[in-house]
Amino acid sequence: MTFDIQGAAQALARGHRENKRFERIAGLSDLATAYQVQGAYVAEIVGDDRIVGYKIGLTSKQMQSMCGIDHPIAGAVFGRRVMQSGARLRFGDYGRLGLEFEICARLGRDLPPRATPYTRAEIAAAVDAVCAAVELVDDRNADYATLDVASLVADNSWNGGIVLSEMVTPPADLAKVEAVVYLDGVEAGRGVGADALGHPYEPLVWLSNHLAAEGRGMKKGDLVMTGSLVRTCFPDKAFAYRFDVAGMGSVEVSGA
């Protein structure tokens, strides 16, 4: 039986509108189909908005092991969901809000699809700016004990938006930059650039080749969230986070 891609996409859109709990998508068994559902779902909800970049998830070996895959996953970022430091969020706008603390990269040139894989050196040459960033994830109260990565991918890899600091020239060694998260002024976690698959550009290498395999590429100006450097936080009361990345400044986000 052929999997109903459009039907699954419409069900996802309906689930978000009705704020229903995230559930596995019955019959969705492979990632190739999951990305087709994601594409249909994004087309279903984008309206007059536009795609301005991508999020990359599962950039730690621990998370990949939990989800039973050996590579990251990707989702689209919508223009209207890009916010600047100081953004204030409302819990009511999400099924369950999570915050991931990352480095965002901006492309200074196109990365068109091609048969030859992109290398980290090419990615480094293509990135013209980076910043401290927070990804907003909406897991809609998923049951992690039964988490299905194909369904997660179909649901646009749970991207709910991004919050950015000012863009700066990339530091000389992104793998070594220190990153610290503060909750209400108290340190809540820390990491380094290497916590994203050894270097923040490694997830971007994967993404460029993943998109190329689908006949797609990235464009100058695209924003790419390169993966969490600190454990995801799920606030359940009023909060104020600050994320400092050495050489990149700080990004702040609060909510209730």
C-alpha positions as CSV (number, residue, x, y, z in Angstrom):
1,M,0.0,0.0,0.0
2,T,1.3,3.4,-0.9
3,F,1.9,5.7,2.0
4,D,-0.4,8.8,2.0
5,I,2.1,11.6,2.2
6,Q,-0.4,14.4,1.7
7,G,-2.8,12.9,4.3
8,A,0.0,12.6,6.8
9,A,1.1,16.3,6.2
10,Q,-2.5,17.5,6.7
11,A,-2.8,15.5,9.9
12,L,0.3,17.1,11.2
13,A,-1.0,20.6,10.4
14,R,-4.3,19.7,12.1
15,G,-2.5,18.3,15.2
16,H,-0.6,21.6,15.6
17,R,-3.7,23.7,15.1
18,E,-5.6,21.7,17.7
19,N,-2.6,21.5,20.0
20,K,-2.7,17.7,20.1
21,R,0.1,15.6,21.6
22,F,2.8,14.4,19.3
23,E,2.2,10.8,18.1
24,R,3.9,8.4,15.9
25,I,2.7,8.5,12.3
26,A,1.3,5.0,11.6
27,G,2.9,3.3,8.6
28,L,5.8,5.8,8.3
29,S,8.8,3.6,8.4
30,D,11.7,5.3,6.5
31,L,13.4,8.6,6.5
32,A,13.1,9.2,2.8
33,T,9.3,9.2,3.0
34,A,9.5,11.2,6.3
35,Y,11.3,14.0,4.4
36,Q,8.6,13.9,1.7
37,V,6.0,14.3,4.4
38,Q,8.0,17.1,5.9
39,G,8.1,18.9,2.5
40,A,4.3,18.5,2.1
41,Y,3.7,19.6,5.7
42,V,5.9,22.7,5.2
43,A,4.0,23.5,2.0
44,E,0.8,23.1,3.9
45,I,1.6,25.6,6.6
46,V,4.0,28.1,5.0
47,G,1.3,30.3,3.5
48,D,2.7,33.7,2.5
49,D,5.8,33.1,4.7
50,R,9.1,31.8,3.2
51,I,11.9,29.4,4.1
52,V,15.0,31.3,5.3
53,G,17.2,28.5,6.4
54,Y,17.4,25.2,8.2
55,K,17.7,23.6,11.6
56,I,20.0,20.6,12.2
57,G,19.1,18.3,15.0
58,L,20.5,15.2,16.7
59,T,24.1,16.4,16.5
60,S,25.3,14.5,19.5
61,K,26.2,10.8,19.4
62,Q,24.0,10.3,22.5
63,M,20.9,11.6,20.9
64,Q,21.6,9.7,17.7
65,S,22.0,6.5,19.6
66,M,18.7,7.2,21.4
67,C,16.9,7.7,18.1
68,G,18.6,4.7,16.4
69,I,20.4,6.6,13.6
70,D,24.0,7.6,12.8
71,H,23.5,11.1,11.4
72,P,21.7,14.3,12.1
73,I,18.2,15.4,10.9
74,A,17.0,18.6,9.3
75,G,14.0,20.9,9.3
76,A,13.0,24.2,7.7
77,V,13.1,27.6,9.4
78,F,10.3,30.1,8.5
79,G,11.1,33.8,8.1
80,R,8.4,34.9,10.6
81,R,9.8,32.6,13.2
82,V,13.2,34.3,13.2
83,M,13.5,36.6,16.3
84,Q,16.2,38.8,17.7
85,S,17.8,38.7,21.1
86,G,15.3,39.9,23.8
87,A,12.4,38.0,22.4
88,R,9.6,37.2,24.8
89,L,7.7,33.9,24.3
90,R,4.3,32.6,25.5
91,F,3.9,29.0,26.6
92,G,0.4,29.0,25.0
93,D,2.0,29.3,21.5
94,Y,3.6,25.9,21.8
95,G,2.5,22.3,22.8
96,R,5.6,22.1,25.0
97,L,8.4,24.6,24.5
98,G,12.0,23.6,24.6
99,L,15.1,25.7,24.2
100,E,18.3,24.6,22.5
101,F,21.5,26.6,22.7
102,E,23.4,26.7,19.5
103,I,25.7,28.5,17.0
104,C,23.8,29.8,13.9
105,A,25.7,30.2,10.7
106,R,24.9,32.4,7.8
107,L,25.9,31.6,4.2
108,G,27.7,34.2,2.2
109,R,27.4,32.2,-1.1
110,D,25.2,29.6,-2.7
111,L,25.8,25.9,-2.1
112,P,24.0,24.4,-5.2
113,P,23.3,20.7,-5.4
114,R,26.0,18.6,-7.0
115,A,27.2,15.0,-7.2
116,T,30.6,15.6,-5.4
117,P,30.2,15.9,-1.6
118,Y,30.9,19.2,0.0
119,T,33.9,19.3,2.4
120,R,34.3,21.2,5.7
121,A,36.8,23.5,4.0
122,E,34.2,24.5,1.4
123,I,31.6,25.0,4.1
124,A,34.0,27.2,6.1
125,A,34.6,29.3,3.0
126,A,30.9,29.6,2.4
127,V,30.0,30.8,5.9
128,D,30.3,34.6,6.2
129,A,28.9,35.1,9.7
130,V,27.9,33.3,12.9
131,C,26.0,34.2,16.1
132,A,24.9,32.8,19.4
133,A,21.4,31.5,19.0
134,V,18.5,29.7,20.6
135,E,16.3,27.2,18.8
136,L,12.7,26.9,19.9
137,V,11.6,23.3,19.7
138,D,8.0,22.1,20.2
139,D,7.9,18.4,21.0
140,R,4.1,18.6,21.8
141,N,4.7,16.5,25.0
142,A,6.1,13.6,23.0
143,D,6.7,10.3,24.8
144,Y,10.5,9.9,24.5
145,A,10.3,6.2,25.5
146,T,8.5,5.5,22.2
147,L,10.0,8.3,20.1
148,D,10.0,7.6,16.4
149,V,12.6,9.6,14.5
150,A,10.8,9.3,11.1
151,S,7.7,10.9,12.7
152,L,9.9,13.6,14.3
153,V,11.4,14.4,10.9
154,A,8.0,14.6,9.3
155,D,7.0,17.1,11.9
156,N,9.6,19.5,10.5
157,S,12.1,18.1,13.1
158,W,10.1,20.1,15.8
159,N,11.4,23.5,14.8
160,G,9.3,26.3,16.3
161,G,11.6,29.2,15.5
162,I,15.0,30.7,16.3
163,V,16.3,33.6,18.4
164,L,19.5,35.3,17.2
165,S,22.2,37.6,18.6
166,E,24.1,40.0,16.2
167,M,26.0,38.3,13.4
168,V,29.8,38.4,13.7
169,T,32.8,37.2,11.7
170,P,33.4,33.5,12.6
171,P,36.1,33.0,15.3
172,A,39.3,31.3,14.2
173,D,38.5,28.0,15.9
174,L,34.8,27.4,16.3
175,A,35.4,24.0,17.9
176,K,37.0,25.6,20.9
177,V,34.6,28.5,21.6
178,E,33.1,28.2,25.1
179,A,29.4,28.6,25.5
180,V,27.5,29.1,28.8
181,V,23.8,29.2,29.5
182,Y,22.3,31.3,32.4
183,L,18.8,30.9,33.8
184,D,17.7,33.9,35.7
185,G,21.3,34.9,36.1
186,V,22.5,31.5,37.4
187,E,24.7,29.2,35.3
188,A,22.5,26.3,34.0
189,G,24.9,24.6,31.5
190,R,28.0,25.0,29.4
191,G,29.6,23.4,26.4
192,V,32.0,24.1,23.5
193,G,31.7,24.3,19.8
194,A,33.0,20.8,19.4
195,D,29.9,19.4,21.1
196,A,28.2,19.6,17.7
197,L,29.7,16.6,16.0
198,G,33.2,17.8,16.8
199,H,32.8,21.1,15.0
200,P,29.8,23.3,14.2
201,Y,30.6,23.0,10.5
202,E,30.3,19.2,10.5
203,P,26.5,19.3,10.8
204,L,26.5,21.9,8.0
205,V,28.6,19.6,5.8
206,W,26.0,16.8,6.4
207,L,23.1,19.2,5.6
208,S,24.6,20.4,2.3
209,N,25.1,16.9,1.1
210,H,21.7,15.7,2.4
211,L,20.0,18.5,0.4
212,A,22.2,17.8,-2.6
213,A,21.1,14.2,-2.6
214,E,17.5,15.5,-2.9
215,G,18.4,17.8,-5.7
216,R,18.3,20.9,-3.5
217,G,20.8,23.4,-2.4
218,M,21.3,26.3,-0.1
219,K,21.4,30.0,-1.0
220,K,23.4,33.0,0.0
221,G,21.8,34.5,3.2
222,D,20.4,31.2,4.4
223,L,20.5,30.7,8.2
224,V,21.5,27.3,9.6
225,M,21.2,26.2,13.2
226,T,24.1,23.9,13.7
227,G,23.0,21.8,16.7
228,S,22.8,22.1,20.5
229,L,25.9,22.6,22.6
230,V,24.0,22.3,25.9
231,R,21.3,20.0,27.1
232,T,17.8,21.0,25.9
233,C,15.8,23.0,28.5
234,F,12.0,22.7,28.9
235,P,10.9,25.6,31.1
236,D,7.7,25.1,33.1
237,K,7.4,28.6,34.6
238,A,8.4,32.1,33.8
239,F,12.0,32.2,32.7
240,A,14.8,34.4,31.4
241,Y,17.8,32.7,29.6
242,R,21.0,34.2,28.4
243,F,23.4,32.3,26.2
244,D,27.0,33.6,26.0
245,V,29.3,32.3,23.3
246,A,32.9,33.5,23.5
247,G,33.7,35.8,20.5
248,M,30.1,35.9,19.5
249,G,28.3,37.8,22.2
250,S,25.0,36.9,23.9
251,V,21.5,36.1,23.0
252,E,18.6,36.5,25.5
253,V,15.1,35.1,25.5
254,S,12.4,35.1,28.2
255,G,8.8,33.9,28.5
256,A,5.9,32.9,30.6
